[in-house]
């Protein structure tokens, strides 16, 4: 069974990230927040596709559902309450 920690490692090892958080406790349903400079200039769909690419075949086999929030570093900085 896949853990949130393992999923986070797959993301950060496959995609240059400034920040990544993954939650999920049933081994198939996860929520993730990913911040990457590679998202700059990309649409939300393209950002999510980059995360899916980092996960590879795991999206078809091990992960049943992944709720994603993606941010550029600039958007992430603006989203954090000061």
C-alpha positions as CSV (number, residue, x, y, z in Angstrom):
1,X,0.0,0.0,0.0
2,X,1.3,3.4,-1.0
3,X,1.9,6.0,1.8
4,X,1.6,9.8,1.6
5,X,5.3,10.0,2.4
6,X,6.2,7.7,-0.5
7,X,4.0,9.6,-2.9
8,X,5.6,12.9,-1.8
9,X,9.1,11.3,-2.5
10,X,7.9,10.3,-6.0
11,X,6.8,13.9,-6.7
12,X,9.9,15.6,-5.4
13,X,12.3,13.1,-7.1
14,X,10.5,13.5,-10.4
15,X,9.8,17.3,-10.4
16,X,11.8,20.3,-9.2
17,X,9.8,21.4,-6.2
18,X,10.2,24.3,-3.8
19,X,7.5,22.7,-1.6
20,X,5.4,19.6,-1.5
21,X,2.8,18.3,0.9
22,X,0.9,15.1,0.6
23,X,-1.9,13.8,2.8
24,X,-3.9,10.6,2.6
25,X,-4.2,7.6,4.9
26,X,-6.0,4.9,2.9
27,X,-3.2,4.2,0.4
28,X,-5.3,5.1,-2.7
29,X,-6.8,8.6,-2.1
30,X,-4.4,11.5,-1.7
31,X,-4.4,15.3,-1.6
32,X,-1.2,17.2,-2.6
33,X,0.1,20.7,-2.7
34,X,3.0,21.2,-5.0
35,X,5.0,24.4,-5.6
36,X,7.4,24.4,-8.5
37,X,9.2,27.1,-10.6
38,X,8.5,24.8,-13.6
39,X,4.9,25.8,-13.3
40,X,5.6,29.4,-14.3
41,X,3.8,30.3,-17.5
42,X,1.8,27.0,-17.5
43,X,-1.9,26.6,-17.3
44,X,-3.3,24.7,-14.3
45,X,-3.9,21.6,-16.6
46,X,-0.3,21.7,-17.7
47,X,0.9,22.0,-14.1
48,X,-1.1,19.0,-13.1
49,X,0.2,17.1,-16.2
50,X,3.7,17.7,-15.0
51,X,2.9,16.2,-11.6
52,X,1.3,13.2,-13.3
53,X,4.3,12.8,-15.5
54,X,6.5,12.7,-12.3
55,X,4.3,10.0,-10.9
56,X,4.4,7.9,-14.1
57,X,2.5,4.7,-14.2
58,X,1.6,5.0,-10.5
59,X,-1.3,7.2,-11.5
60,X,-2.8,4.2,-13.4
61,X,-2.0,1.5,-10.9
62,X,-1.3,2.6,-7.3
63,X,-3.2,5.9,-7.0
64,X,-7.0,5.8,-7.3
65,X,-7.5,9.6,-6.7
66,X,-5.2,12.6,-6.4
67,X,-6.5,16.0,-5.5
68,X,-3.9,18.5,-6.6
69,X,-3.2,22.1,-5.8
70,X,-0.3,23.5,-7.8
71,X,1.4,26.9,-7.4
72,X,4.3,28.8,-8.8
73,X,6.6,30.1,-6.1
74,X,5.2,33.6,-6.5
75,X,1.5,32.4,-6.2
76,X,2.4,30.3,-3.2
77,X,4.0,33.3,-1.5
78,X,0.9,35.3,-2.0
79,X,-1.4,32.5,-0.7
80,X,0.3,32.3,2.7
81,X,-1.2,34.7,5.2
82,X,1.2,37.3,6.4
